Amino acid sequence: MMAFIAKLVVKPEKAAEFEALQIKLKQLTHAHEPDTLVYDLIRHRDAPNTYVVYSSFKDQAAFDAHMASSFHDELVPPILDCLAEEMDLQFFDVLGA
């Protein structure tokens, strides 16, 4: 299994749009990608414009399928337009799975 964690700092005036787009991406991911095991959006309690996306995948092929999906291609550009700074994206191997 593999996972990624993405830290995203959003422009305050774009927070509602960002959340709506990310929630739509999460819903479509869970509906159409059985090998995407987790796709969660979380918001920092003390820094409300800071979010983390945590996602885990059965394998590299599942991640590649996620990245190639039509809804990913549709939703990610407007998500990135909401950011106040560059996304911090890190990849991990899930141990003991």
PAZAPA-4460 file (N, C-alpha, C; in steps of 0.05 Angstrom, whole numbers, plus 32768, in hexadecimal, padded with zeros to 4 digits):
% residues 97
    n_x    n_y    n_z   ca_x   ca_y   ca_z    c_x    c_y    c_z   seq   type   mol
   8011   7FE8   8000   8000   8000   8000   8011   8019   8000     1      M     A
   8006   802E   7FF5   8014   8048   7FF5   8000   805D   7FFE     2      M     A
   800B   8074   8005   7FFB   808A   800F   8008   80A5   8007     3      A     A
   7FF8   80B9   8008   8003   80D4   8006   7FF6   80E6   801B     4      F     A
   8004   80FA   8023   7FFA   810F   8034   8000   8129   8026     5      I     A
   7FEB   8139   8022   7FEE   8153   8014   7FE5   8169   8028     6      A     A
   7FF7   817B   802E   7FF0   8193   803E   7FEA   81A9   802B     7      K     A
   7FD2   81B6   802F   7FC9   81CB   801D   7FC1   81E3   802D     8      L     A
   7FCC   81FA   8027   7FC4   8213   8033   7FB4   8222   801F     9      V     A
   7F9C   8229   8027   7F88   8234   8014   7F84   8252   8019    10      V     A
   7F80   8261   8003   7F79   827D   8005   7F5E   827F   8015    11      K     A
   7F5D   8290   8029   7F45   8292   803A   7F2B   8295   802A    12      P     A
   7F2C   82A5   8015   7F14   82AA   8006   7F0C   8293   7FF4    13      E     A
   7F1D   827F   7FF2   7F18   8267   7FE1   7F12   824E   7FF2    14      K     A
   7F11   8251   800C   7F0E   8239   801D   7EF4   8229   8017    15      A     A
   7EDE   8236   8014   7EC5   8228   800F   7EC6   8219   7FF4    16      A     A
   7ED0   8226   7FE0   7ED3   821A   7FC5   7EE6   8202   7FC7    17      E     A
   7EFD   8206   7FD4   7F10   81F0   7FD8   7F03   81D8   7FE5    18      F     A
   7EF5   81DC   7FFB   7EE9   81C6   8009   7ED5   81B8   7FF8    19      E     A
   7EC4   81C7   7FE9   7EB0   81BA   7FD8   7EBD   81A9   7FC2    20      A     A
   7ED2   81B4   7FB6   7EE1   81A4   7FA1   7EEE   818B   7FAD    21      L     A
   7EFA   818E   7FC4   7F08   8177   7FD0   7EF4   8162   7FD9    22      Q     A
   7EDD   816A   7FE3   7EC9   8157   7FEB   7EBE   8148   7FD3    23      I     A
   7EB9   8157   7FBD   7EB1   814A   7FA4   7EC5   8136   7F9B    24      K     A
   7EDF   813D   7F9C   7EF4   812B   7F94   7EF4   8112   7FA5    25      L     A
   7EF1   8116   7FBF   7EF0   8100   7FD2   7ED9   80ED   7FCB    26      K     A
   7EC1   80F8   7FC7   7EAA   80E8   7FC1   7EAD   80D8   7FA7    27      Q     A
   7EB7   80E5   7F92   7EBB   80D7   7F79   7ED1   80C2   7F7B    28      L     A
   7EE5   80C8   7F8A   7EFB   80B4   7F8E   7EF0   809B   7F9C    29      T     A
   7EE0   809F   7FB1   7ED6   8087   7FBF   7EC1   8079   7FAF    30      H     A
   7EB2   8087   7F9E   7E9E   807A   7F8D   7EAA   806A   7F76    31      A     A
   7EC1   8072   7F6B   7ECB   8067   7F53   7EE6   8059   7F55    32      H     A
   7EF3   805A   7F6C   7F0E   804F   7F6F   7F0F   803C   7F87    33      E     A
   7F07   8023   7F83   7F07   8011   7F9A   7F23   800C   7FA6    34      P     A
   7F38   8010   7F96   7F53   800C   7FA1   7F5F   8025   7FAE    35      D     A
   7F50   803B   7FAE   7F57   8052   7FBF   7F4A   804C   7FDA    36      T     A
   7F5A   8046   7FEE   7F4F   803C   8007   7F46   8053   8019    37      L     A
   7F54   8069   8019   7F4D   8080   8029   7F52   8099   8019    38      V     A
   7F3F   80AC   801B   7F44   80C7   8010   7F35   80DA   8023    39      Y     A
   7F45   80E6   8034   7F39   80F8   8049   7F44   8114   8047    40      D     A
   7F32   8127   804A   7F3A   8143   804C   7F36   814B   8069    41      L     A
   7F4B   8157   8075   7F48   8160   8091   7F52   817D   8092    42      I     A
   7F45   818D   80A4   7F4C   81A9   80A7   7F59   81AD   80C3    43      R     A
   7F6D   81BD   80C3   7F7C   81C3   80DC   7F6A   81D3   80EE    44      H     A
   7F69   81CC   8108   7F58   81DA   811B   7F60   81F6   8121    45      R     A
   7F7A   81FB   8122   7F85   8215   812A   7F8D   8226   8112    46      D     A
   7F8F   821B   80FB   7F96   822A   80E2   7F81   8222   80CD    47      A     A
   7F6A   822E   80CE   7F53   8225   80BE   7F57   8226   809F    48      P     A
   7F6C   8232   8096   7F71   8232   8079   7F85   821D   8071    49      N     A
   7F8D   820C   8085   7FA0   81F6   8080   7F91   81DB   8080    50      T     A
   7F95   81CC   806C   7F88   81B2   8068   7F9D   819D   8063    51      Y     A
   7F95   8184   8068   7FA5   816D   8061   7F93   8159   8052    52      V     A
   7F9D   814E   803C   7F90   8138   802F   7FA1   8120   8035    53      V     A
   7F95   810B   8040   7FA2   80F1   8044   7F94   80DD   8033    54      Y     A
   7FA4   80CF   8023   7F99   80BA   8012   7FAB   80A2   8011    55      S     A
   7F9E   808A   8011   7FAE   8072   800F   7FA2   8061   7FF8    56      S     A
   7FB4   8051   7FEC   7FAD   8042   7FD4   7FB7   8026   7FD7    57      F     A
   7FA8   8013   7FCB   7FB0   7FF7   7FCB   7FCC   7FF3   7FC1    58      K     A
   7FD3   8002   7FAC   7FED   7FFF   7F9F   7FF2   8016   7F8D    59      D     A
   8009   8016   7F7F   8010   802C   7F6D   7FFC   802E   7F56    60      Q     A
   7FF2   8018   7F4C   7FDF   8018   7F37   7FC5   8027   7F3F    61      A     A
   7FBD   8024   7F58   7FA5   8032   7F62   7FAA   8050   7F63    62      A     A
   7FC2   8057   7F6C   7FC9   8074   7F6C   7FCA   807F   7F4F    63      F     A
   7FD6   8070   7F3D   7FD7   8079   7F21   7FBB   807C   7F15    64      D     A
   7FA9   806A   7F1C   7F8E   806B   7F12   7F80   8084   7F1E    65      A     A
   7F85   808A   7F37   7F79   80A2   7F43   7F83   80BB   7F35    66      H     A
   7F9D   80BC   7F30   7FA8   80D4   7F22   7F9E   80D7   7F06    67      M     A
   7F96   80C1   7EF9   7F8E   80C1   7EDD   7F6F   80C4   7EDA    68      A     A
   7F61   80C5   7EEF   7F43   80C6   7EED   7F3B   80E1   7EE2    69      S     A
   7F25   80E0   7ED3   7F1B   80F9   7EC6   7F12   810D   7EDB    70      S     A
   7F06   8104   7EF1   7EFD   8117   7F05   7F15   8124   7F14    71      F     A
   7F2B   8115   7F17   7F43   8120   7F22   7F4D   8137   7F10    72      H     A
   7F4E   8132   7EF6   7F58   8146   7EE3   7F45   815E   7EE3    73      D     A
   7F2C   815A   7EE8   7F18   8170   7EE8   7F1A   8181   7F02    74      E     A
   7F1E   8174   7F19   7F1C   8182   7F32   7F36   818D   7F3D    75      L     A
   7F4C   8181   7F36   7F66   818A   7F42   7F6E   81A6   7F39    76      V     A
   7F6B   81AD   7F20   7F73   81C9   7F19   7F65   81DF   7F29    77      P     A
   7F4A   81DD   7F2D   7F3E   81F2   7F3D   7F45   81EF   7F5B    78      P     A
   7F4B   81D7   7F64   7F55   81D4   7F80   7F6F   81E3   7F83    79      I     A
   7F81   81DF   7F70   7F9B   81EC   7F72   7F99   820A   7F70    80      L     A
   7F85   8214   7F62   7F80   8231   7F60   7F78   823D   7F7B    81      D     A
   7F6E   822D   7F8D   7F66   8236   7FA8   7F7D   8239   7FBB    82      C     A
   7F95   822F   7FB4   7FAB   822E   7FC7   7FB9   8249   7FC9    83      L     A
   7FC2   824E   7FE2   7FD1   8266   7FE8   7FEF   8262   7FE5    84      A     A
   7FF7   8248   7FE6   8013   8241   7FE2   8015   8226   7FD6    85      E     A
   802D   821E   7FCE   8031   8204   7FC1   8029   81EE   7FD4    86      E     A
   801C   81D9   7FC9   8015   81C2   7FD9   802E   81B3   7FE1    87      M     A
   802D   81A9   7FFA   8043   8197   8004   8038   817B   8002    88      D     A
   8042   816C   7FEE   8039   8151   7FE8   804F   813D   7FEF    89      L     A
   8049   812A   8000   805D   8115   8008   8051   80FA   8004    90      Q     A
   8061   80E7   7FFB   8059   80CB   7FF6   8065   80B9   800B    91      F     A
   8055   80A4   8012   805D   8091   8027   8056   8074   801F    92      F     A
   8065   8061   802A   805D   8045   8029   804F   803E   8043    93      D     A
   8038   8030   8041   8029   8028   8058   8034   800E   8063    94      V     A
   803C   800D   807C   8049   7FF6   8087   8034   7FE4   8095    95      L     A
   8039   7FCA   8095   8028   7FB8   80A4   800D   7FB3   8097    96      G     A
   800A   7FBB   807E   7FF0   7FB8   8071   7FEE   7F9E   8062    97      A     A
***
